[in-house]
Amino acid sequence: MRITVFGAAGAIGGRIVTEALSRGHDVTPVTRRPAPGARTGDASDIGDVIALSAGQDLVISATRPAPGSEPELVATTRTLLAGLRRTGVRLLLVGGAATLTDPATGLRVVDGPDFPAAWRPIALACAGQLGACRAETAVDWTYASPPALIEPGNRTGRYRLGADELVVDAGGVSAISMEDFAVALLDEAERPKHTRTRFTVGW
C-alpha cells in the first residue's frame, strides 16, 4: 500500500511509520519541520493534504496540537477531511480516549470525577475531532481511540478490539504499548473493519 503519515515525527506517528515499513508498505512520512527521509507538510493546510494524499491508498494522521492550541485539532481534522474529499483517499485517524465510556462508571472518561483538569482541553478537542468525523459522509474514515494508558514499550503483536468502551484487563486497567497500538492500526489499514466508525484497543 502507498501510505502517507502525517505527524510522523511524533511518538505514535514514528511507530506507525516503523510498523508500516516493516510490512513492506510504501510510506511517505510527513513532518511540519524538515526531517531526513520525510516530506515537509502540514495537515492543517488543504493544499498540503491534497498534494501529499494524491495517488495514495491511505492517509494516517497522528497529529497533536501544542498545549494551549488544542482547538486546532478540530480545524485540522476538518481540513484533512476536506482535502481527502478531493482526492478520494481513505483516512485512518489517531484520536483520543476521553470520549470512550469507562465500564467501571458508565461515564465518558472525560466526565469521570478523577479526570485531570489539565487534560480537559485536549479531551474536548478530541471529542470535537470525533464529531467532525461522524458528520462526514463522503470520506472513508476510521477513528482509532487509544486506551486510557499508552506508553512506549514492547511490540507483542497482541491486542483486543473494542468500540465505544474502554478495553480493560482483568484488573480493570486500560493500557497498550505504542508499538502494539501501531500494530492494530496497520492491521486495520490492511484489513478494514471499521469504515466510518470508531474503534479502540487494549491488552
HELIX and SHEET records of a PDB file:
HELIX    1   1 ALA A   11  SER A   22  1                                  12    
HELIX    2   2 ILE A   46  SER A   53  1                                   8    
HELIX    3   3 GLU A   72  THR A   87  1                                  16    
HELIX    4   4 VAL A  109  ASP A  111  5                                   3    
HELIX    5   5 ALA A  117  TRP A  119  5                                   3    
HELIX    6   6 ARG A  120  ARG A  134  1                                  15    
HELIX    7   7 MET A  178  GLU A  190  1                                  13    
SHEET    1   A 8 ARG A  39  THR A  40  0                                        
SHEET    2   A 8 ASP A  26  THR A  31  1                                        
SHEET    3   A 8 ARG A   2  PHE A   6  1                                        
SHEET    4   A 8 LEU A  58  SER A  61  1                                        
SHEET    5   A 8 ARG A  90  VAL A  94  1                                        
SHEET    6   A 8 TRP A 141  SER A 145  1                                        
SHEET    7   A 8 THR A 197  GLY A 202  1                                        
SHEET    8   A 8 ARG A 160  GLY A 162 -1                                        
SHEET    1   B 2 LEU A 149  GLU A 151  0                                        
SHEET    2   B 2 ALA A 175  SER A 177  1                                        
END                                                                             
